[in-house]
Amino acid sequence: MQLDRKTSRASAISLTPLIDVVFILLLFFMLTTQFNQQRALTFKVPATGNTPTLAPDNQYLAVKLLSDNQVMIDGNNIINTNQLATDDQLLAAHRLQLNLILDADDLVSVQALVSLTDTLSTMGFDHVILRALR
Amino acid sequence: MKFDLLRTGASSDNNLIPMINVVFLLLVFFMVAGTLRASDPLSVVPVESVQQQPLTLPLSLYMSADGTLMLDGAVIASELLPVVLTVNNENTLANDTKLSLALKVDAQVTVVQLRGLLKSLRDAGVEEVELVTNWVPASSP
């Protein structure tokens, strides 16, 4: 009988405050946790004006991102961004291990520019250079 | 009779235990799987990218979609950026390290805005920039 009384006293401690605290902690972590993963793209800040850092033209291929998802390659060949992976000039440039100089129209968003570098990096162009600032 | 009452009291607490188990499980999941990070001082939706380099530098410069610049928690005019950065970087220059910083730019910022920002950074002697991105898995072709 004494043993019974002891157990009854122990069970008199209510679990409700514990649940309150645990719920508060749970809410806190649910509201403050961020699951998106921050990464970074490292790039050199392009030189300004007249610093001649570029080697002769034939070492490079110029790629310019135009508005409405068009890309101009080497100053004349305009293709859509989803045709990049099959473009002969880019494939040849990759074979010759040329560097790419990237330029973009003024009103293109940074997201479009980064998406283009994504596509180029999946094609194997590791060295993409941003065009010098004017 | 007394014995019966005690029993029912204990069993009402016993019914709560599975719920506590689940809540604890959720708590542990959120504590382990998530990361706590200070919220941005400026509302910036970063660029999405499939590239996976880690972010190594502490974040210091933000640019929102409307072109507002924020450096170390304070809004700053773009004309003043080279001056402030040069002053900030004097210690770093003394240590003879390459000047670099992490930059969080809104995805909707235009290239002309970015160019202006990079020109200011260049004028302040910054040579390398880490552009903060949100990693997204590559979509299968």
Interface residues (C-beta under 8 A of the other chain):
Chain A: D4 T7 S8 S11 A12 S14 L15 L18 I19 V22 F23 L25 L26 F29 M30 T32 T33 Q34 F35 N36 Q37 Q38 R39 A40 L41 T42 F43 K44 V45 P46 A47 T48 A85 A104 D105 D106 L107 V108 S109 V110 Q111 L113 V114 S115 T117 D118 S121 T122 L130 L133
Chain B: F3 L6 G9 A10 D13 L16 I17 M19 I20 V23 F24 L26 L27 F30 M31 A33 G34 T35 L36 R37 P46 V47 E48 S49 V50 Q51 Q52 Q53 P54 L55 T56 L57 A102 V105 D106 A107 Q108 V109 T110 V111 V112 L114 R115 L118 K119 L121 R122 D123 V126 E127 E128 V129 E130 L131 V132 T133 N134 W135 A138 P141
